[in-house]
Amino acid sequence: MKGFPVNAITFAAMLATPAVADDLDMKAAADLFAKSDCITCHAIDKKMVGPTFKDVAAKYRGDKGAEDRLVGKVIKGGSGVWGTAAELPHPNMKEEDIRTLVQWILVQ
């Protein structure tokens, strides 16, 4: 995977996990993640600026409204849930792409 940052390689390796949503295209999610700026602050299991995706999934496991709230947070930005670091807003990112990423995060 020449040219991909280390956490993108880790992300791709996680595609083989058995805990995936039946209707979620994991390859599409991996491609979105690798091309997005999310990779700057987040990784699957390595703490960076923002929380790990595994921590996010654990925090919201069983929360039926989490997907919609997290999609809104990625679009609008926010802070305070994971400390002082802010989730930067992503108003120009397609909501469909954000939803795909959030769904993937929640099945980690």
C-alpha angles and dihedrals in degrees: 000000000000114000097021121118117246095257090055088056089050088049092052091049090055091061088086093063115122094221098083131130112255094229097042118101101221093190091054090050091049091050092049092049094048091051097043132083088242087090089067094067107017140057134171099252107354119089111235129153091314132034122287116260089241090057091049091049092049093048094051100035108135094011105128094196096046097096095057093043093049093047088053092048092052091049097044101026125227147178144206101070097086101024130280100322111105128225101232116229119258103195093154096053115098112257089224090058092046090050091051091052093046092049090051092048091051094056095055 
